[in-house]
Amino acid sequence: MSGVIVTNPPKASEKDVDALSAYGVATVHEALGRTGLLGPHLRPIQQDVRTAGTAVTVLSWPGDNLMIHAAVEQCGEGDLLVVTTTSPSTDGMFGELFATALQKRGVRGLVINAGIRDTAELREMRFPAWSAAVSAQGTVKATGGSVNVPVAIGGQIIRPGDVILADDDGVMCVPRERAAEAVEASAARTAKEEASRAAFAGGQLGLDRYALRETLVRLGVQYRSYADYADYARDEAGS
């Protein structure tokens, strides 16, 4: 497997990335029409952490972390490293030594569609990471790959410089051209949710706030008393 290391790709603006970091993955995902989610298999090794950064992407051979070493050089302040492999892998390709080097360069975290190890040390370092597996299985450094090329995870394409958001709910990608739009849409959705939260705290039901009673009627859902339903169920069982 040969490859390429692309230098200085375009990136989303730092202003938009920092603004998006204030919103949860679920909020931004919904605000952008339920797009960009990288799937439920990527789970955090820590809790109560939310981050956002510009993607530095890595395409590696399974069980080989050579290209992560190459990617460190391409990482800078505000980036977030995104690693995937050419075929499924659960080997522990990333650990605390990598994290030490990345922290020094101002990298905000890791998303790896493979295995990770040294999780206790990473939590102690406060280096956030999301992975498809946790494994002590080591790797080699023997096969070429690529850095800062488009990669696919969970059916989504991630390009270098796109915005990666990650929290306890999962990981998503916002295309760099849509970062400002995502900020605006997320702010609007947050305002809408705050209004709904206040209404629910005041006793209003979702059935009424979202006009869902009409939906129930349209779908033929009926209200029945317990006694009426018991008679109905008995009649159905006997027929």
N, C-alpha and C positions, 0 to 999 in steps of 0.2 A: 504494500500500500504506500504509494507516494503521496505527497500533499503539498500544501502551501501555507505560508504564514503571511497574512495580510496586515499591513501596518496602517495606522491612522485612519480607521474607517469613520464615516460620519456618525454623530451621536445625537440623541435627544438632548435638549437644553437642560442644564443643571437646574434651572429654575423650575421647569415642569416636572423633572424627576423628584425634586424635593417636595413640590406641592403634592404629587401623587402619593408620596410616602406617608402622608397624613391620613390616607383613606385605606380601608381594608380591601383585601382582594375581592371579597364578595361584592362590595359596593362598586368597585371599578368594573368588575366583570358584568354586573347587571347594567351599569351605566352605558357600557359599550355594546349593548344588545346581546349579552351573554356570549361573548367571544373571547378568545385568548387564553382560556384555562388549559394548563398543561396536564391535567388529569389528576385523579385522586391518589395515584400511587406514589407521588412525591410527598414525603412527610418530613416535618421538622425534627431535628434531634433535640430541640429546646422548646420551651413554651413561652408565650407572652412576648414574642419578638415580631416586629413588623419592620420590613426594610424595602427599599427600592434602589435600583442602580442601573447603569447602562451595561448591556450585555457584552462581555468578551466571550466568544464561543470557542469550544474545543470539540473536534471530532477525532476520537481515538480508537485504536484497535482494542477489542475486549482484553482485559487483563494486562494492559500496557499503559503506563501513565507518562510516557516520554513527552507527549504533546502538552500535558499540564505544565511540565517544567518549561516548555517553550512559551506557553501562554503567560506565565508569570511576568515575563519581560514586557509583554504587551499591555499589562494591567496598570491602571493608574487610579488616582483619587476619584471616588464616586462610582467605580465600576463594580460589576457583580459577575463572577465567573460562572459560566454555564457549560457543563460538560456532558457529552453523550458519546455512545460507542456505535460502531458500524453494525453490530449485532448485540442482542441482549447480554448483559453482564451484571453480576452481583459482586464482583471482586472489590475489595477495599482499596480503591484507587487514590484516595485522598485522606490525609491525616493532619496532625497538628504541625508538622514541619512545613507543609505547604501553607497552612493557615498563618504561621508566623511570618513567612515571606510576604504573603498577600496583605496582612495587616500593616506591615511596614509601608506598603505602597498605597494604603488608603482604600483597599477593596472592602466592599460592604457585606460580602457574604458569598455563598456557594450554592448552586443548584446542580446536582449531578444525577443523571439518569442511569446510575450504576451504584456501586457500593461505596461506603465511607467507613472509616474507623477512627480510633482515638476520640470517641464521642465525649467521654468525660473531660478530656483535656480541652476539646473545642468549646464545651460549655463553660469551663473554668476561664478560658481566654475570652469568652463572650464573642466568639466568631460564629455567626449564625450560618446554619447549613440545612439544606433540604435534600433528601436522597431517596432513591428507589429501594435501597437496601442498606443494612449495616452488616459489615463482615470484616473479620480480622484477616481474611485471605489476602496475601500480598500480590504484587504485580511486578512486571519486568519493564525495562526501558529499551525496547528493541525495534519498534515498528513506527514508521512515519505516519503522520496524520496531518490535520489542518487546524489552523487557528484563525479566527475571525472570518469564517465562511458561514453561510446559512446552514442551520441544523434543524432537525425535526424532533420534537418530543411531544408525545400524546396527540399527534395529529396536527400540531401547531408548528409553523415555521418561525424560528427565532433568528434574526439577523444581528450581526454586530451593531451595537449602538441602539438597539431597541431597548425599551424600558422593561425591566423585570421587577415585578412586585411579588413579595412572599410574606406570608404570615401563618398563623396556626391553621387557617382554612385551606392553604395550598399555595400554588404558584401560578402566575399568569404573565403573559407577554403583551405589551402595548407597542404596536409599531411606532417607530420614532416620529413618523409624520403625523401620527394621531395623538401625540402626547398632550399638546395644548387642548385639543378637543376633549380628551379624557379627563383633564383637570376640570374643565367647565361642566361636563356632563356629571362627573362625580359630585361636584359641589351642589348641583341641582338635585341630584338624587338624595344626597345627605339632608338637604333642607326639607325635601318631601318626607323622608323618613322621620325627621324630627317632629314634623307636624303630626304624623300618624302616631308617633310615640306619645305625644301629649294627649291626643284624642283617646288612645287606649288607656292611658293612665287615668283619664277622666271617666272611663266606663264605656266608651263607645265600642261596638263590636265591629270586627272586620267585615262581617256579613253586610253591615249597613254602610260602612265607610267606603267599601269597594263595590257597592251595589251588587253583591253576590246572591242576594235572595232571588233576583230576577234570573240569574244563571241557573240556580237550583230548579226554578219553575220550568225554564226552557229545557232542562235536561230530564224533566219528569220526576225529580226527587220529591217525595211526599213526606209530610209530617203525619205520624200516627201515634195515638196513645199506646201505652204498653199493653193494655187489655185488648185494644183493637188489633194490635200487631200479633199478639198471642193467638187470637182467634184466626187471623189471616194465615199465620204459619201453620196452625193445626189443620185448617182447611186445605192448604197446599200439600201438606204431608199425606193427607188422606185421599187426595185426588189421584 
